[in-house]
Amino acid sequence: MKKTVKFKKLVPEAELPTYAHDGDIGLDVKCTSVEYDRVNDVYIYNTGLACETGGHMGILGMMKSGIYKKGDCYLTNAVGLIDSDQYRGEIKFIYRSRVPIWLRAMHEAIKSWNSRSWWYRFTHNFNSLYEEFRSIYVECAVSDYAPYAAGDVCGQLVPLTFDQVEIVDTQDLSETERGEGGFGSTSEHKTKTTTRKKSKKSKEKN
């Protein structure tokens, strides 16, 4: 049985999320506008949408796999979570470039400097390059590094249902082969298991 999620358009240009293909888990969502927050060096994508889910149902906000084509950016909260029957504000995707703004500004300044004539570069000193860097840093966000523009699909929404769990305080947990093995222990356990099986087969042949 299909679950229902209600979406409210907060601005006229907002578009409802859609499945790009049959069998997709995530719904593509487009942004209506983008803002740059210089203090936190992030790009804020507004979708113009708010939503309401049924009981014991939430929504995950995730990146699209094609983000690698859009520059070295990532969602600041990795995966966003809209809790069941709680949040009614606008759905937003917030991206940050792994390249800090000062480095982006310097890159743009050097590109601008290199595009000038050799005579200009010969007659102007390092201070001119520094002033150009300051101008780019102060006046703009170097928008070439923003992963998406208004109207683009800026992420995907993944609805999921869940059951709340009962928390039990106990002193006894069942034993497993992995036990207290932490990071990387799964592959180590598989290697040991495979080695034991090979050893057992070798003994049986002999």
C-alpha positions in Angstrom: 0.0 0.0 0.0 1.4 3.4 -1.0 2.1 6.0 1.7 1.2 9.6 1.2 3.4 12.6 1.7 1.8 16.1 1.4 3.9 18.9 -0.1 3.0 22.6 0.1 4.4 25.1 -2.4 5.7 28.1 -0.6 6.5 30.1 -3.8 4.8 29.9 -7.2 7.9 28.6 -9.0 8.3 25.6 -6.7 7.9 22.2 -8.3 6.7 19.0 -6.6 9.4 16.2 -6.3 9.3 13.5 -9.0 10.7 10.1 -9.6 13.0 10.2 -12.6 12.6 6.5 -13.3 10.4 3.6 -12.3 11.9 1.8 -9.4 13.8 4.9 -8.0 13.9 5.2 -4.3 14.7 8.9 -4.2 12.5 11.8 -5.5 14.3 14.5 -7.4 13.8 18.0 -6.0 14.6 21.2 -7.8 15.7 24.5 -6.1 13.9 27.7 -6.7 16.8 30.0 -5.6 20.3 29.9 -4.2 21.9 32.1 -1.5 25.5 32.4 -0.5 26.4 32.6 3.3 29.8 34.2 3.4 30.2 33.8 7.1 29.9 30.0 7.0 31.0 29.7 3.3 28.0 27.6 2.2 25.5 27.7 -0.6 21.9 27.5 0.5 19.5 26.0 -2.0 15.8 26.8 -1.3 13.3 24.3 -2.8 10.2 26.4 -2.0 8.6 23.3 -0.5 7.3 22.2 2.9 6.0 18.8 3.7 4.0 16.6 6.0 4.3 12.9 6.4 2.1 10.3 8.0 2.8 8.7 11.4 6.0 6.7 11.8 7.3 8.1 8.5 10.2 10.4 7.8 12.2 11.7 4.8 16.0 11.8 4.2 17.5 14.6 2.2 20.5 13.3 0.2 22.9 14.3 -2.5 22.6 13.1 -6.1 25.3 10.7 -7.3 26.1 13.2 -10.1 27.4 15.7 -7.6 31.0 14.7 -8.6 30.4 16.5 -11.9 29.4 19.7 -10.1 32.7 20.4 -8.3 34.2 19.3 -5.0 31.1 20.0 -2.9 29.1 18.1 -0.3 26.0 18.5 1.9 27.1 20.1 5.2 24.9 17.7 7.3 25.7 14.7 5.0 22.1 13.4 5.2 19.3 15.6 6.3 16.4 14.2 8.3 12.8 15.4 8.3 11.1 13.8 11.3 7.6 12.4 11.2 4.8 14.9 11.9 7.3 17.6 13.1 9.1 20.0 10.8 6.9 22.3 8.6 9.5 24.7 7.4 11.1 25.0 3.9 13.2 22.1 2.7 16.7 23.3 2.0 19.9 21.7 0.8 23.1 23.4 2.1 26.4 22.7 0.2 29.9 23.6 1.0 33.0 23.4 -1.3 36.0 21.5 0.1 38.1 24.4 -1.3 37.9 27.3 1.1 36.7 30.7 -0.2 40.2 32.4 0.2 41.7 29.7 -2.0 38.9 30.0 -4.6 39.3 33.8 -4.6 43.1 33.5 -5.1 42.5 31.0 -8.0 40.2 33.5 -9.7 42.6 36.4 -9.1 45.5 34.4 -10.6 43.3 33.5 -13.6 42.4 37.2 -14.1 46.1 38.2 -13.7 47.3 35.7 -16.3 44.7 36.9 -18.7 46.2 40.4 -18.7 48.9 41.5 -21.1 52.5 40.9 -20.4 53.1 44.6 -20.2 50.5 45.0 -17.5 52.1 42.2 -15.4 55.5 43.7 -16.0 54.5 47.2 -14.9 52.4 46.1 -11.9 53.8 44.5 -8.7 52.5 41.9 -6.3 50.4 44.5 -4.6 48.2 44.7 -7.7 47.6 41.0 -7.6 46.8 41.1 -3.9 44.3 44.0 -4.4 42.6 41.9 -7.2 42.4 39.0 -4.8 40.8 41.2 -2.1 38.3 42.6 -4.6 37.2 39.1 -5.6 37.1 37.9 -2.0 35.0 40.9 -0.8 32.7 41.5 -3.7 31.6 38.0 -4.8 31.3 34.4 -3.7 33.1 33.0 -6.8 29.8 31.5 -8.0 31.6 29.2 -10.4 32.1 26.9 -7.4 28.4 26.7 -6.6 27.3 23.1 -7.5 23.9 24.1 -8.9 21.9 27.0 -10.2 18.3 28.0 -9.6 16.0 25.5 -11.4 18.4 22.6 -11.2 17.8 19.3 -9.3 19.8 20.0 -6.2 19.2 16.8 -4.3 16.8 13.9 -3.6 14.2 13.1 -1.0 14.0 9.5 0.3 10.8 8.7 2.2 11.1 5.9 4.7 8.8 4.2 7.3 10.0 3.1 10.7 8.9 1.5 13.9 9.9 3.1 17.2 11.9 0.7 19.4 11.7 -0.1 23.0 15.0 0.6 24.9 16.0 -2.2 27.4 18.7 -1.9 30.0 20.6 -5.2 30.2 24.0 -6.6 31.4 23.9 -9.6 29.0 24.4 -9.5 25.2 24.5 -12.6 22.9 28.0 -13.7 21.7 29.0 -13.5 18.1 32.1 -14.5 16.1 32.9 -10.8 15.5 32.4 -10.0 19.1 34.1 -6.6 20.1 35.9 -6.3 16.8 35.7 -2.7 15.7 36.6 -0.9 12.5 37.8 -3.2 9.7 37.1 -6.4 11.7 34.4 -7.5 9.2 37.0 -8.1 6.4 39.4 -9.7 8.9 36.6 -12.1 10.1 35.8 -13.0 6.5 39.5 -13.7 5.8 39.8 -15.9 8.8 36.6 -17.8 7.9 37.8 -18.4 4.3 41.1 -19.6 5.6 39.5 -22.1 8.0 37.2 -23.4 5.2 40.1 -23.9 2.9 42.1 -25.6 5.6 39.1 -27.9 6.4 38.7 -28.8 2.7 42.4 -29.6 2.4 42.3 -31.9 5.4 39.2 -33.7 4.0 41.0 -34.3 0.7 44.0 -35.7 2.5 
